[in-house]
C-alpha cells in the first residue's frame, strides 16, 4: 500500500473514480439485499396507507411509536456531516479530507429519510402538506406557528437546503474533472453540474470563500435543528418529557450517534472500494479521540436528564423514572444504553491500538448506534405508556410487523442511496485529496529546510 503523498495526481484521480466505472461483487450484493428490504418497506407503507393506522401498534395512549423514534434517530445521524465538514473545515483539521463528502451525503440522505417518518406517521400524507405551510391565503387559515407541526418542517428543510448547498459547493471541481473524462449521458450530467468550471484562480477563490461562509452559516442551523426536535417533547406536559435539558442533550446525542455512523461508513468504504490509501488508520485514530470527548459529554447529559426528573420530587416524574429504571423491559434497556452507548466503546477508544484497528472501530460504532436507537425509544415510550394517573388508561406498546418493516426499510433506504451516489459521484473528494497531497509535500519541504538550517548551525 502506497502512502498518499507518494501517489501522483493521475493515480489519485484514477483510484477515486474507480467506483464510478467498476462495480465490485459485494456492491452488487449490497444493491440486491438493500433493494429487497426496500421493497418490503414500500409494501409495508402502502399496506398502512390502504388499511389505515390500525395495522400498526399505535393506540391510546401510545400515539407515537417506532416511526417517531426512527425520526429522532435519523435526525441525529444527519448531524455527522456538519460536525465533520463544517467544524473541522473551519478549524483546518487535515484528517477530515477523506471523510467529509461521505459524511455530507449521509447527512442529506438521513434528513430525507427522517422527513419521511412524520409524513408516513400521519397515515394520510396527501393531507399533511396542506396544513403545514401557510399558502391558503383566501380562507385566512394559518397553521399554528407555536406547534411542532410547523417547527419541524421549517427547521429540517432549512437544514436540508443548507447541507445540499454545502455538498454541491464542494463537489463542483470534481464534476468538472469527471466532465472532461466521460462521454454520453455522464458527460451531459457532469457538464450541467460543473457550471462551467475551468479551475481558474477566481473560481477557486470563490469556491473557497463559499465553503467557509456556508460552514459558518450552517452551524447555527446544526444546533437549532435537533434543539427544535427536542422541543417537540419538551413543550408537552408528558412526564419526563417536560425538561429544559432536552435541547443540549439531544444535540450531543445526535453528534455521538452521527459521528459513530461516520466511522461505520469509513470502514465500509475502505473495505468495499479498497480505499486503504485514503481512509487510513490515523483517520480512525483521530475520529476515535473525538468520540471519547463526545461520548463522555453525552453520558453527562444522560445522567443529568435522570437527575432533572428526580430532583423536583414530583410524583408523576418519579413514577415514570422508576418505570424506566427498574421495571421490565426498560430496566434492561437502561443497561443496554449505558453499556453500548458508553461503557463498551469509550474505554476501548482510549487505547490507540484499538482506535487503529478498523474492525474494532467498526463494531464499536455499530454498538453505539444500537445503544442510541434504544435511548430514543427509552426517552419516548415510557411517558406515553403511563401518561395519565388513571391506571385503566395505561397500555403497553407492541409494534406491528408493519412498523418493524418501516424501521428496517429506513436503514436500507439510506444504504441504497449511498450506494447509488457512489456510482454517480466520487465518494471521496478528489480535489481535496490532491490539495492535501500538495500541503503534505510543502510540509516535507519545509521540514527539510528547517533541518538543513539546524545542521548548519
C-alpha positions in Angstrom: 0.0 0.0 0.0 1.4 3.4 -1.0 1.3 6.4 1.2 -0.9 9.1 -0.2 1.8 11.7 -0.7 3.7 9.1 -2.9 0.7 8.9 -5.4 0.6 11.2 -8.4 -2.4 13.3 -9.3 -3.4 10.9 -12.1 -3.2 7.9 -9.8 -5.4 9.7 -7.2 -8.0 10.5 -9.8 -8.0 7.0 -11.2 -8.4 5.3 -7.8 -11.1 7.7 -6.5 -13.1 7.4 -9.7 -12.9 3.6 -9.6 -16.4 3.1 -8.1 -17.9 5.1 -11.0 -16.5 2.7 -13.6 -16.5 -0.7 -11.9 -18.9 -2.4 -9.6 -17.4 -5.0 -7.2 -19.3 -8.2 -6.4 -20.0 -7.0 -2.9 -21.5 -3.9 -4.2 -24.0 -5.9 -6.3 -24.8 -7.9 -3.2 -25.5 -4.7 -1.4 -27.8 -3.4 -4.2 -29.8 -6.6 -4.3 -30.0 -7.1 -0.5 -30.9 -3.5 0.3 -33.3 -3.3 -2.7 -35.2 -6.4 -1.3 -35.6 -4.8 2.1 -36.6 -1.5 0.4 -39.3 -3.4 -1.5 -40.7 -4.7 1.8 -40.6 -1.1 3.2 -42.6 0.2 0.2 -45.1 -2.7 0.6 -45.5 -2.0 4.4 -46.1 1.7 3.8 -48.6 1.0 1.0 -50.4 -1.5 3.2 -50.7 1.0 6.0 -51.9 3.8 3.7 -54.6 1.4 2.3 -55.9 0.0 5.7 -55.0 2.9 7.9 -53.0 3.2 11.1 -54.9 0.4 12.6 -52.4 -2.1 11.2 -49.7 -0.5 13.4 -49.3 -0.9 17.2 -50.4 2.7 17.8 -53.4 3.1 20.1 -54.4 5.2 23.1 -52.3 6.4 24.9 -49.4 5.2 22.7 -49.9 7.6 19.8 -46.2 7.8 19.0 -44.2 4.7 18.3 -41.3 3.3 16.2 -41.8 5.9 13.4 -41.2 8.9 15.7 -38.3 7.1 17.4 -36.8 6.5 14.0 -37.4 10.1 13.1 -35.4 11.3 16.0 -32.7 8.8 15.4 -32.2 9.8 11.7 -32.2 13.5 12.5 -29.4 12.6 15.0 -27.4 10.7 12.3 -27.7 13.7 10.0 -25.6 15.9 12.4 -22.5 14.0 11.4 -22.0 15.8 8.1 -21.9 19.3 9.7 -19.8 18.1 12.6 -17.2 16.5 10.3 -17.3 19.0 7.5 -18.1 22.5 8.8 -16.4 22.5 12.2 -13.3 20.6 11.0 -13.1 22.7 7.9 -13.2 25.9 9.9 -10.5 24.5 12.3 -8.4 23.4 9.3 -8.2 19.8 10.6 -6.3 18.0 7.8 -7.6 14.5 8.7 -11.1 15.5 7.6 -10.4 15.3 3.9 -11.3 11.6 3.1 -14.5 11.6 5.1 -16.1 14.9 4.5 -18.0 14.0 1.4 -19.4 10.7 2.7 -20.5 12.5 5.9 -22.2 15.3 4.0 -24.0 12.8 1.7 -25.1 10.8 4.7 -26.5 14.0 6.2 -28.7 14.6 3.2 -29.9 11.1 2.9 -30.5 10.8 6.7 -32.5 14.0 6.6 -34.6 12.8 3.7 -35.3 9.6 5.5 -36.2 11.4 8.7 -38.6 13.6 6.9 -40.5 10.6 5.6 -41.4 9.3 9.1 -43.7 12.1 10.3 -45.4 12.1 6.9 -45.9 8.4 7.0 -47.0 8.5 10.6 -50.0 10.7 9.7 -51.5 7.8 7.8 -52.8 10.3 5.2 -49.7 12.1 3.8 -51.6 13.7 1.0 -53.3 15.9 3.6 -50.2 16.6 5.7 -48.5 19.2 3.5 -51.8 21.1 3.1 -51.8 22.0 6.8 -48.1 22.6 7.3 -47.3 25.5 5.1 -49.3 28.9 5.1 -50.2 29.2 1.5 -54.1 29.2 1.6 -54.5 33.0 1.7 -58.1 33.3 0.6 -59.5 31.4 3.5 -57.2 33.1 6.1 -56.4 29.8 7.6 -52.9 29.7 9.0 -51.0 26.9 10.8 -50.2 27.4 14.5 -46.6 28.7 14.5 -46.4 27.6 18.1 -46.8 24.0 17.1 -44.2 21.4 16.3 -46.0 20.6 13.0 -44.6 23.9 11.7 -41.3 24.0 13.6 -40.0 20.6 12.3 -40.6 21.1 8.5 -39.2 24.6 8.7 -36.0 23.6 10.6 -35.5 20.4 8.6 -36.0 22.0 5.2 -33.6 24.8 6.1 -31.0 22.2 7.2 -31.5 20.1 4.1 -31.2 23.1 1.8 -28.0 24.3 3.6 -26.5 20.8 3.6 -27.2 20.3 -0.1 -25.7 23.7 -1.0 -22.7 22.8 1.2 -22.2 19.5 -0.6 -22.7 21.0 -4.0 -20.2 23.7 -3.5 -17.5 21.2 -2.7 -18.4 18.8 -5.5 -18.2 21.3 -8.4 -14.4 20.8 -9.1 -14.9 17.0 -9.2 -17.8 17.4 -11.6 -15.5 19.4 -14.0 -12.9 16.6 -13.7 -15.5 13.9 -14.5 -16.9 16.0 -17.3 -13.5 16.0 -19.1 -13.1 12.2 -18.7 -16.5 10.9 -19.7 -18.8 10.6 -22.7 -22.6 10.1 -23.2 -25.1 10.8 -20.5 -22.5 11.1 -17.8 -20.7 13.9 -19.8 -24.0 15.8 -20.2 -24.8 15.4 -16.5 -21.4 16.4 -15.3 -21.3 19.3 -17.7 -24.5 20.7 -16.2 -23.4 20.2 -12.6 -19.9 21.7 -13.2 -21.4 25.1 -14.0 -18.7 25.9 -16.5 -15.9 25.3 -14.0 -12.4 25.8 -15.5 -10.3 25.8 -12.4 -9.0 29.4 -12.8 -7.8 31.4 -9.8 -11.1 33.4 -9.5 -13.2 30.3 -9.4 -11.0 28.6 -6.8 -11.2 31.8 -4.6 -15.0 32.0 -4.9 -15.3 28.2 -4.1 -13.1 28.5 -1.0 -14.9 31.6 0.3 -18.3 29.9 -0.3 -17.2 26.8 1.6 -16.1 28.8 4.6 -19.2 31.0 4.6 -21.6 28.0 4.3 -19.6 26.3 7.1 -20.2 29.3 9.4 -23.8 29.8 8.4 -24.9 26.2 8.8 -23.5 25.8 12.3 -26.4 27.7 14.0 -28.8 25.6 11.9 -26.9 22.5 13.0 -27.5 23.3 16.7 -31.1 24.5 16.2 -32.5 21.6 14.3 -32.1 18.9 17.0 -33.0 21.5 19.6 -36.3 22.1 17.8 -36.8 18.3 17.6 -36.2 18.1 21.4 -38.8 20.9 21.9 -41.4 18.6 20.2 -41.2 16.7 23.5 -40.2 19.4 26.0 -43.2 21.7 25.3 -45.6 18.9 26.1 -46.7 18.0 29.6 -45.9 14.3 29.3 -44.0 13.1 32.4 -40.1 13.1 31.9 -40.5 15.0 28.6 -41.1 18.4 30.1 -37.4 19.1 30.6 -35.2 22.1 29.9 -32.1 20.0 29.4 -33.5 18.3 26.3 -32.1 20.8 23.7 -28.3 20.3 24.6 -28.9 16.7 25.5 -30.4 15.9 22.0 -27.7 17.8 20.2 -24.8 16.0 22.0 -26.6 12.7 21.5 -27.0 13.5 17.8 -23.3 14.1 17.5 -22.5 10.9 19.3 -24.6 8.8 17.0 -23.8 10.7 13.9 -20.0 10.6 14.2 -20.2 6.9 15.1 -22.2 6.4 11.9 -19.4 8.1 10.0 -16.9 5.6 11.5 -19.1 2.8 10.3 -19.3 4.4 6.8 -15.5 4.9 6.7 -14.9 1.2 7.4 -17.4 0.1 4.8 -15.8 2.4 2.2 -12.3 1.2 3.0 -13.4 -2.5 2.5 -15.8 -2.1 -0.4 -13.9 0.4 -2.6 -10.3 -0.5 -1.4 -9.6 3.0 -0.3 -6.8 2.0 2.1 -4.5 4.7 0.6 -7.0 7.4 1.6 -9.0 6.2 4.6 -6.1 5.3 6.8 -5.6 4.2 10.3 -4.7 7.7 11.5 -8.2 8.8 10.4 -9.8 6.2 12.7 -7.4 7.3 15.4 -8.4 11.0 15.1 -12.1 10.4 15.0 -11.8 7.9 17.9 -10.2 10.7 20.0 -13.1 13.0 19.1 -15.7 10.3 20.0 -14.2 9.9 23.5 -15.0 13.6 24.3 -18.4 13.4 22.6 -19.4 10.2 24.3 -18.4 11.5 27.7 -20.4 14.6 27.1 -23.4 12.5 26.1 -23.1 10.4 29.3 -23.1 13.6 31.4 -26.3 14.9 29.8 -27.9 11.4 30.0 -27.3 11.3 33.8 -28.4 15.0 34.0 -31.7 14.1 32.4 -32.3 11.4 35.1 -31.3 13.9 37.8 -33.7 16.6 36.5 -36.6 14.1 36.7 -35.8 13.1 40.2 -34.8 16.4 41.8 -38.2 18.2 41.8 -39.8 15.2 43.6 -42.9 15.3 41.5 -45.0 12.2 41.9 -45.6 11.6 38.1 -42.0 12.2 37.2 -40.7 9.9 39.9 -43.2 7.2 38.8 -42.2 7.3 35.2 -38.5 7.4 36.0 -38.9 4.4 38.3 -40.7 2.6 35.5 -37.8 3.4 33.2 -35.0 2.4 35.5 -36.4 -0.6 37.4 -39.4 -2.2 35.5 -39.2 -4.7 32.7 -38.3 -4.2 29.8 -36.9 -0.7 30.3 -34.5 -1.7 33.1 -32.8 -4.0 30.6 -32.9 -1.2 28.0 -31.3 1.2 30.5 -28.4 -1.2 31.0 -28.2 -1.6 27.2 -27.9 2.1 26.7 -25.2 2.5 29.3 -23.2 -0.5 28.1 -23.5 0.0 24.3 -23.6 3.8 24.4 -20.6 4.3 26.6 -19.1 1.5 28.7 -18.1 -0.7 25.8 -16.9 1.8 23.2 -15.3 4.7 25.1 -12.9 2.6 27.3 -11.8 0.8 24.1 -11.3 4.1 22.2 -8.9 5.3 25.0 -6.2 2.9 23.7 -4.5 3.9 20.4 -4.0 0.3 19.3 -7.8 -0.2 19.3 -8.5 3.1 17.6 -6.2 2.0 14.8 -8.0 -1.4 14.4 -10.6 -0.9 11.7 -12.7 -4.0 12.7 -12.9 -2.9 16.4 -13.8 0.7 15.4 -16.5 -0.7 13.0 -18.2 -2.9 15.7 -17.9 -0.3 18.5 -19.5 2.3 16.2 -22.3 -0.2 15.5 -22.7 -0.8 19.2 -23.0 3.0 19.9 -25.9 3.3 17.4 -27.7 0.3 18.8 -27.5 2.0 22.2 -28.5 5.4 20.8 -31.6 3.9 19.0 -32.6 2.2 22.3 -32.0 5.5 24.1 -34.5 7.3 21.8 -37.1 4.6 22.5 -36.3 4.8 26.2 -36.9 8.6 26.2 -40.2 8.5 24.2 -42.2 5.5 25.1 -42.4 5.1 29.0 -44.0 8.5 29.4 -46.7 7.7 26.9 -47.5 4.2 28.3 -48.2 5.8 31.7 -49.0 9.3 30.7 -52.1 9.6 32.8 -52.7 8.9 36.5 -55.6 6.6 35.8 -54.3 3.0 35.7 -57.2 2.0 33.3 -55.5 4.2 30.7 -52.1 2.5 30.9 -51.2 0.3 28.0 -48.2 -1.4 26.5 -46.9 -0.6 23.1 -46.4 -3.6 20.8 -45.1 -2.6 17.4 -46.6 -4.5 14.5 -44.7 -6.1 11.6 -45.6 -3.0 9.6 -43.6 -0.7 11.9 -40.7 -3.1 12.1 -40.6 -3.3 8.3 -40.6 0.5 8.2 -37.7 0.7 10.6 -35.6 -1.8 8.7 -36.5 -0.2 5.4 -35.3 3.2 6.6 -31.8 1.7 7.1 -32.0 0.0 3.7 -33.1 3.3 2.1 -30.1 5.3 3.4 -27.7 2.5 2.5 -29.2 2.1 -1.0 -29.0 5.8 -1.7 -25.3 5.9 -0.6 -24.5 3.1 -3.0 -26.3 4.9 -5.8 -24.5 8.1 -5.1 -21.1 6.3 -5.2 -21.9 5.0 -8.7 -22.5 8.5 -10.0 -20.2 10.8 -7.9 -16.8 10.1 -6.3 -17.4 9.2 -2.6 -14.1 10.9 -1.6 -13.4 14.4 -2.7 -10.7 14.2 -5.4 -9.6 17.8 -5.4 -9.4 17.9 -1.6 -7.1 14.8 -1.6 -4.9 16.4 -4.2 -4.8 19.6 -2.1 -3.8 17.5 0.9 -1.0 15.9 -1.1 0.4 19.4 -2.0 0.2 20.6 1.6 2.0 17.4 2.7 4.7 17.9 0.1 5.1 21.6 1.2 5.4 20.5 4.8 8.0 17.9 3.9 10.0 20.5 2.0 9.6 22.9 5.0 10.9 20.2 7.3 13.9 19.5 5.2 14.8 23.2 5.0 14.4 23.6 8.8 16.6 20.5 9.4 19.2 21.8 6.9 19.3 25.2 8.7 19.6 23.5 12.1 22.5 21.3 10.8 24.3 24.4 9.5 24.2 25.9 13.0 
